[in-house]
Amino acid sequence: MDPTELTVVGARAAIAAGELSPVELLDAVLQRIADRNDELRAYLLVDEDGAREAARAAEAAAREGDDRPLLGIPICVKDVIDVAGMPTTAGAAHWRREPAVDAGAFAPDRAVEVAAH
């Protein structure tokens, strides 16, 4: 099974069943990006360290029974959405900013908080 060929639903089911770990899924996705990004130029920045940290945390959470619907699924954030510590460029060659806080559309810590209310 090539994890990069799975749908989100299929990947989440494989993670929940213990057939695929979030770290294995991330490794496959990062390899696909490395293999194709020179040609496709789809990613300006790939936060491998942050992604690996999140995948390891998701793997631990899954082992503890966490069954959130997107747990362990790697995401891509369009560069028009502020993510603290990552450049926002809006695809412009001569414009960028370094946001200090996440946009409301990308707030991983708040997503859990909002879902709990």
SEGU-757793 format. One record per residue (C-alpha): chain; x, y, z negated. Coordinates in steps of 0.001 Angstrom, whole numbers, plus 500000, padded with zeros to 6 digits. Example, Ala and Ser with C-alpha at 12.3 -4.5 7.8 and 13.67 -1.06 7.14 Angstrom:
2
PT  chain       x       y       z
PT      A  512300  495500  492200
PT      A  513670  498940  492860
//
This chain:
117
PT  chain       x       y       z
PT      A  500000  500000  500000
PT      A  501342  503437  500990
PT      A  500123  505768  498234
PT      A  500175  508741  500613
PT      A  497476  507070  502717
PT      A  495040  506839  499800
PT      A  492149  509222  499352
PT      A  491907  511093  496058
PT      A  489199  508656  494975
PT      A  491330  505669  495984
PT      A  494433  507014  494259
PT      A  492496  507769  491085
PT      A  490992  504260  491108
PT      A  494442  502703  491584
PT      A  495805  504758  488682
PT      A  492856  503828  486462
PT      A  493327  500140  487330
PT      A  497041  500304  486544
PT      A  497924  499424  490162
PT      A  499662  502760  490740
PT      A  501242  505175  488316
PT      A  501076  508958  488634
PT      A  504891  508956  488873
PT      A  504830  506446  491751
PT      A  502185  508501  493539
PT      A  504190  511685  493068
PT      A  507384  510031  494287
PT      A  505602  508939  497468
PT      A  504120  512399  498019
PT      A  507472  514121  497444
PT      A  509143  511731  499876
PT      A  506482  512451  502505
PT      A  507044  516189  502024
PT      A  510821  515726  502340
PT      A  510354  513638  505486
PT      A  507917  515976  507256
PT      A  508261  519507  505920
PT      A  511043  520578  508302
PT      A  508702  519745  511164
PT      A  505397  520879  509656
PT      A  506626  523760  507487
PT      A  503598  523239  505247
PT      A  505328  523991  501942
PT      A  507273  527135  501057
PT      A  508147  525873  497590
PT      A  507910  522468  495959
PT      A  508187  522456  492158
PT      A  509577  518946  491830
PT      A  510600  519359  488186
PT      A  507205  520697  487149
PT      A  505441  518023  489169
PT      A  507517  515249  487602
PT      A  506824  516574  484125
PT      A  503087  516683  484877
PT      A  503159  513165  486388
PT      A  504904  511743  483325
PT      A  502356  513448  481052
PT      A  499496  512090  483195
PT      A  500998  508604  483043
PT      A  501145  508758  479240
PT      A  497584  510117  479066
PT      A  496304  507360  481380
PT      A  497915  504716  479157
PT      A  496023  506236  476218
PT      A  492704  505904  478032
PT      A  492335  509412  479453
PT      A  489999  509086  482423
PT      A  489701  512659  483723
PT      A  488729  512505  487412
PT      A  491900  514161  488773
PT      A  494383  512814  486222
PT      A  497632  511955  487997
PT      A  496627  513399  491374
PT      A  499270  515768  492780
PT      A  497925  519084  494033
PT      A  499064  521807  496390
PT      A  498351  525415  495494
PT      A  498044  527909  498357
PT      A  500536  530740  498027
PT      A  497793  533350  497685
PT      A  496915  532021  494212
PT      A  499057  533196  491312
PT      A  500848  530495  489355
PT      A  502955  531799  486477
PT      A  506662  531517  487222
PT      A  506152  530701  490911
PT      A  506354  533269  493699
PT      A  503128  534436  495312
PT      A  503867  535411  498919
PT      A  500565  535118  500790
PT      A  502652  533743  503643
PT      A  504197  537173  504233
PT      A  507870  537396  505161
PT      A  508536  540645  503301
PT      A  506107  540580  500382
PT      A  506138  538608  497173
PT      A  505402  538927  493497
PT      A  506333  536885  490462
PT      A  503150  536511  488379
PT      A  503418  536180  484614
PT      A  500031  534485  484247
PT      A  498010  531968  486227
PT      A  495079  533053  488356
PT      A  491692  531897  487160
PT      A  491592  529476  490094
PT      A  494718  527788  488755
PT      A  494696  527431  485017
PT      A  495466  523808  484129
PT      A  495279  524437  480386
PT      A  492023  526365  480671
PT      A  490457  523714  482892
PT      A  490396  521295  479968
PT      A  489152  524054  477655
PT      A  486354  525069  480030
PT      A  485312  521457  480596
PT      A  485063  520959  476828
PT      A  482500  523774  476378
//
